[in-house]
Amino acid sequence: AAAAARALVATTYAAPRLAGYWGFAATLASATGRGPAQPAVADIAQAHAQRLPCLRIGLRRGGRMSMSELCAAGTAARSGLPRAAGAGVPAGAGR
């Protein structure tokens, strides 16, 4: 859960579409005196990571996987079921 929360925080702050938002949000909070100058990203990420299932699925170097195979691998890893024939569960699935 800690690794998932860290990944959520890092990718939230690194998201290109949100890059302009952080300064705007701080300026707006400062100018109006309302709301936090910085959103509670870490607290919210931690709450999500504690409440929701967390999986790490990695591909081998140069590996390829379709979105349906990735979803099937995640479902199988989460439920503990054996993977379907032909559905490659990459290294690190279920950790």
N, C-alpha and C positions, 0 to 999 in steps of 0.2 A: 504494500500500500504506500509506503514511503517513496519508493522509486516511481510509482505511478503519479503520486502527487507532485513530485519534483518535475517529472516530464510534462505534466499539465501546466505547471507554472512557467517552465522554460519556454514551451511552445506558445503559450499565450502571449508572453512578452516578446517573443521573436516573430510572431505572425506579422507579415508585411502589412496586411490590411489594418491592423490595430496600431501600427507605429505612430501614426499621427494622432490617434485617439488619446494616448496617455498624457501628452502635453496639454491638449485641449481640456481634458477632464480636470487636470490640476488647476489650470487657469480658471475654468468655470467655477470650481469649488472655492478657489481663492477670492474671486470677484464677487461671488454671491454669498459666501459664508455658509453655504449649504453642502451637505454631503462630504464624503471623505476626499482628501486630496489625492489619495491613491486607493483604488478599489481593493477589497480584501481577497485578492486572487489566491494567495497561498492558503488562507483559511477555507475558502470555498473548494479549492482543489483537494485539500486534505479531507474535507467532509465527503466529497464525491468518491475519493479513493477508499475511504473507510466503508462507504455504503454500497458501492457498486463492485461487481466482479472485475478483477484486474488480471490481464494476461499479457505475457510478452511472447510474441511470435516473431522469430527471425528467419530470414532466408539465408541459405548458404551463399557464399560469394558467387555472383553470377547466376544465382538461382532465379527462377521465374515462377510466378504463381498468379492465377487469375483471382479476381475478387471473390468469386464463388468458392474457390478452393481455400482461400484465406479464411472466409467465414466458416466453412465446414471444419477447418482445422481448429479454429477458435472454439466452436461449439463442441467438438469432440474433446478438446483439451479441458474445457470447463466442466463437462459432464463426466469425464473419465471414461467415455465410451471409446471402443476401438475405432480407428479411422476407417472410412470407407475405402474400398479397393480403388486404387488409382489416385486417391487424394493424398498428396504429399504433405505430411506435417513436417515443417522445416525444423531445423535444429533450434532448440530452446523453446519449443512449444510447450505450453502449460506451466512455465515457470512463473 
